């Protein structure tokens, strides 16, 4: 199957498949002389595994490590997918039940206890935070969380305003070469801002930028400020880290 046929079959973008190929996550069985990517049935089986892992919140880098490992067992992985998806379904079923009871409660048909109002909610693990901890260790994240927690409401509001302002400014210049003077000046503002909250090394800063394109959740959120911003920031952050390491 050609890339467009696979994209239409699965419901993902051609750009995503190209990205998977570029990072070595899903390499087509064949690339023709004119550049057409041809996918085999084995490629499709691998793509199914990738999408199962994505549904469960795994970052692309981790998925690549898993599925390319010599010890990877597809059947075992499918059993794991099934178990985790069932757990996810059970939690969603409980949340749906909570919504239905809340509707009845607001109509005066039933009474709900405070505990019942929050049945199904589970914020014990933030996937973004956990990925940061896995990649860079606990210290930077703990420092950042502690500083934010210590802020007043006004300070937190200013923090969010500054955060959004930086992203909007970077979105305005995302058409420029990432290594241009203006792009590097803008990305330095982002680096300095992050280091007000935690201790981000140049290596960590570069890794964070790569995560912006490796993880579609980050890409989607960042690109709300302007399409292509995540890729621009990734390239600019890598250039900034490499230049300042010397």
N, C-alpha and C positions, 0 to 999 in steps of 0.2 A: 504494500500500500504506500502511496505517496503521502508526504507530510500533511497536505491539505485534507486528504481522505481520513487520515488518523485523527486530525484535529476535529473534523466534523463528527466522526464516530464517537469520540470520547467526550467532546464538549469543552475542550481547552483550546487555547490560541496557538496558532502556528509559531508565534514568537516564543511561547513557552517551550515548545518542542525544540526550537532552534537553540534556546538557552540550555536545555538539558543536554543537547549534543555538545555545545561549546564547553561545558564544564565536565564532560565525560561521564555524565550520569546515565544517559540513554543514547548510545551511539547507533545510528541506523545500520542495518545489515549491509547496505550498499549505498554508495553515492555515485550517481552516473557521471559521465564525462561532462555533461552540461550543468552539473551541480544539483540534480534532483535527489532528495533523500528517499530511500526505499526501505520500508520497515517490514520485518518478517513477523511471523506468528510468535516467535520467541521474544522479539522486541515488544510486542503487544502484551505478552505475559509479564515482562519486566515492568512495563508502564503501569499495568494494573497494580503491581506491588508498590511502585512508587506512589501512586495515588492513594492507596490504602494507608501508607505511612504518612502522607501529607494530611489526610483526613484526621489522623490521630495527633497531628501537631508536630511531627518530626521535621527538623530543618533539613534542607537538601544535602548539606555536607554530611550529616549523620546518616541519611538514607544511602548516600553513595558508599560510605564506609561499610554499611550493613550488607547491601545487596552485592557488593563486589568482594566481600570477604570469602576466602576459600571454604569457610565453615558454614556459609549461608545455606539454609535448607528451606526451600520454597514452601513445602508442606507444613513445616514447623511454623514458618512465618504466618501462613494462612490461619493456623490454629490460634496464634497470638492475636492476629487481627480480629478474628471472630470473638475472642474473649473480651478484648478491649472495646470493641464496638457494642457488644451486648451490655457492658458496664455503662457505656455512654448512653445507650438507649434507655436503660433503666433509670438513669438520672434524669433524662429528658422527659420520660413518662411521669416521673414524680413531679417535675416542674410543671408539666401540663395539668396534672391533677391539682397542684397548688393554684394555678391560674383559674381553673374552673371553680374551685372552692371560693377563691377570692371574689369572683364575679357574683356567686351566690351570696357571699357575705355582704357585698356592697348593696345588693338588692334587699337585704334584710331577711333572706330566706334561711340562713344558718349563721352560727357564731363561730369565729375562728380564734384559737389561742394565738398569742404572739409567736410561739414556736411553730405552729402550723403554717403561719404566713411565710415562713422562710424555708419550708421543706424543699429539698432538692438543690438549693443554692450551695455551691462549694467553691470558695475562693482560697482554699488552703494552699494552692500552688498556682502562681502566675507563670504561664509558659515563657513569657518574655524574660522575666526575672530569672527563671531557672536556666534558660539558655545563656544569659549573661554570667551567671554563677559558674556554669559548666565551662565556659570559654575563658573567663578571666579570673575566676576565683571569687570568694565571698567579699573580700575587703573593699573593693571599689563600690560594689553594690550596697554593702552595708553603710559605707560612708555617705553615699548618695541618699539612701533612704533616711538616714539619721538627720541629715541636713534639711531635707524636705519636711520631715515630720516636725522639726523644730521651728519651722516657719509659721508666722502668723497668717491669718486668712488673706490679709492684704499682700504679704510677701509672696504667698503661693499664687495669688492672682497676677502679680507682676512677673513672677517666674514663668507662668503659662503664656503671658503676653509676649515676653521676650523670646520664648521658645518659638512661638508661631511667627513672630516677626523675622527671626533668622531664617526659617523655612521659606517664608514668602520672598525674602530678599534673594535667597539662593535660587528659588524658582524663576525669578526674573532674569537671572544670568545663566540659566542652565543650557542655553544655546551656545555659550562660549566654550572654547577648548578648556578642559579641566585643568590644564597646566598654565593657563593664562594668568597674568598678574591679578586681574580682578577676581577670577575664580578662586585663586589661592588665598587672596585676602579675605574673601567671604567664608571660605572653609576654615580659616584660622579663627574667625569669630566663633564658629561652631565648636572647634577644639577647645578654645578658652572657656566657652560657656559650659561644656561638659566637665571641665576640670574645676569649675566652681562647685560642682556637686560631688565629684569623686576624684580619684586619682587615675586618670587614663593615660597610659603610656602611648607612645607613637605606634607600637605594635598592636595594642588593644584598639586604638583609634582606627587603624587600617583594617583590623578584623571586624570591627563594628560596621564599617562601610561595606565590606564584602557581604555581611549578613543582610544588608539592605536589599541586595539583589538575589541572594541565595534563598531567602525566605519570602514567599509571596505575600505573607501577611504584612511584613514591613514594607514591601514594595507598594502594596495597595494603599496603605496608610500615608506613606510619603508622597506618592504620586497624586494624592488628592490635592496637593498644592500646585501640581503641574506635571503633566505626563512626561516621563523620562527623568524626573528629578532624582529618583533613587539611584539610577545608573550614573548620572552626573556626579552625585555626591560620592558614590563608591569610587569612581575614578579620581575625583579631586582629593578625597581623603587618602587614597593610596599614594598619589603624587606628593601630597603634603608630608606624609610620614616618611617616604623615601628621601625627599629633599632635606628634611630636617634631621635625619639620622646621620647624615654625613658630617 
